[in-house]
Amino acid sequence: MSDMLDTRESVSALADGQLRGAAFASAVEAVAVDAQARQAWHTYHLIGDVLRSGELAACGDSAFVDRLQARLRQEPGLDRPALAPLAVAPHRAAAAPANESIFRWKLAAGFASLAALAAIGWNAAGGWADRALPAQLAQQSPAAAAPAQPVLATVAVAGGEPQVMIRDARLDELLAAHKQFGGASALQMPAGFLRNATFEGSAR
Amino acid sequence: MHFVAAQTPQPAVQAHHDRSISEWLMRMHDASMKKRAYIGTFVVSSGASMSSARIWHVCEGDQQMERVENLTGTPRSTFRHNDQVVTFLPEAKVARSEKRESLGLFPDLLKSTDTAIPEFYAAKLVGSERVAGFDADVVLLQPKDSLRFGYRVWSEKKSGLVVKLQTLDTDGRVLEQAAFSELQLDAPVRMDKLAQMMGNTEGYKVEKPELVKTTPAAEGWVLKSPVAGFKPLSCYKRSVAPAGSAAPENTLQWVFTDGLASVSLFVEAYDRQRHLQEMMMAMGATQTLTRRLSDKTGDWWLTAVGEVPPQTLKAFAQSLERRK
């Protein structure tokens, strides 16, 4: 009972990008081998999606997700890139915390009765670059042929490109510069300054 | 005030409905300038992320001070004294000090006869709602073309203070929202105390951004055709160190505004190592476009940023031309 709670807790922390090192590795393994942990993983992503946009909740059919996954596995290129140095994986993932400032998904863990479904359908279809890391992890885990290995490998790969594009330090600088010197708007004085001072850089 | 109005409230309500966009904006602006102090919690949700901050605001005469203490993300305190802004980053032990000229511009912008605001936006009172415990007028600032976003503004009924603000895309969907979740008007905020905190940079490395005023013509850039409603506001050269490099590079920043929204065009020398992909990106209401510009004299990299629809940034990118 309390084991299950512990597992959920760590899966939640994993989804929030809070785990490092050994805790990260063991949570990933739990998601890869434990059906309940996987269920929790999908649920937390569903919750995250629903919190961000109700539209993302439209895909509630786990049979659809299964079919989609089967099709994805047949697609060339999407096949687990059985590559990347395994040892690097946890480190790389830790260096790029998934969605630090985003809603704390586990706050909503009480909604766990919602049908489990994967965030992945949407990732595959829409390419949500900034969520690629957790979503790809989800995408891979049900393949389950050699559970732990491909999962970690995928993390390393996924952590590479799409996030870098969004979390570009220089782009952040330019965005900040725009906010400092570009905000000569009529709405600037009452609310705009507060908005920028509150928000500036928080996406980093 | 009016004898007639006292007898029949109808005309007063009518006047309230009939405020022009300039009158609404002036009223909202004045609310933060009058002798007034408040403390509140301000929440901004943009795209998938949410930030909040504790706000202290005080205004005495023509002196305004503000303290913004971030409650989310990297700890940060921002102090503003009129157009002077100091941002403290306690983890990095850095204090950024800068003058934001644009902060003082607004009333002039609105009073000047050539302001584009009424030409490109219309204001409409759409209702009244309670925000943070205060009754507020809900005012829709609707764009008249598709080159700008709309806004829904909650303006506190007595003072006019903006207590909530939404940015709406061209279909009227909310892109970003900023609001007080809790607000205490006429709170005991002392200006001398804020000034003391703002001036206390002991233990901090004080950084000032290196900015040089310039003109687009001097830098060899021109807009072939203007983008409707957007007027050039300022032009700077600034040094921004590229990611992973300590050597700063000169980047041109050319700023435009239509009175409510603004666009920055950043132009720098093209670098094949760093400038990999032309793209269009959205983060809440903020859109970003990157594009490589080439002519026979060389290659440049444009980054256009603004709280405007993608097509507006595209229009800027298409119109920007090298003249040297």
Interface residues (C-beta under 8 A of the other chain):
Chain A: R52 N99 E100 S101 I102 F103 D130 M165 I166 D168 A169 R170 L171 E173 L174 L175 A177 H178 Q180 F181 G182 G183 A184 S185 A186 L187 Q188 M189 P190 A191 F193 L194 R195 A197 T198 F199 E200 G201 S202 A203 R204
Chain B: L25 M28 H29 A31 S32 M33 F42 V43 V44 S46 G47 A48 S49 M50 S51 S52 A53 I55 E66 V68 N70 T72 G73 T74 R76 T78 R80 V85 T87 E98 R100 E101 S102 L103 L105 F106 L109 L110 I117 Y151 V153 L161 V162 L165 A178 P209 L211 L233 S234 Y236 R238 V240 A241 P242 A243 G244 T251 Q253 V255 T257 G259 L260 A261 S262 V263 S264 F266 R274 Q277 M279 M281 M283 T286 T288 T303 V305 G306
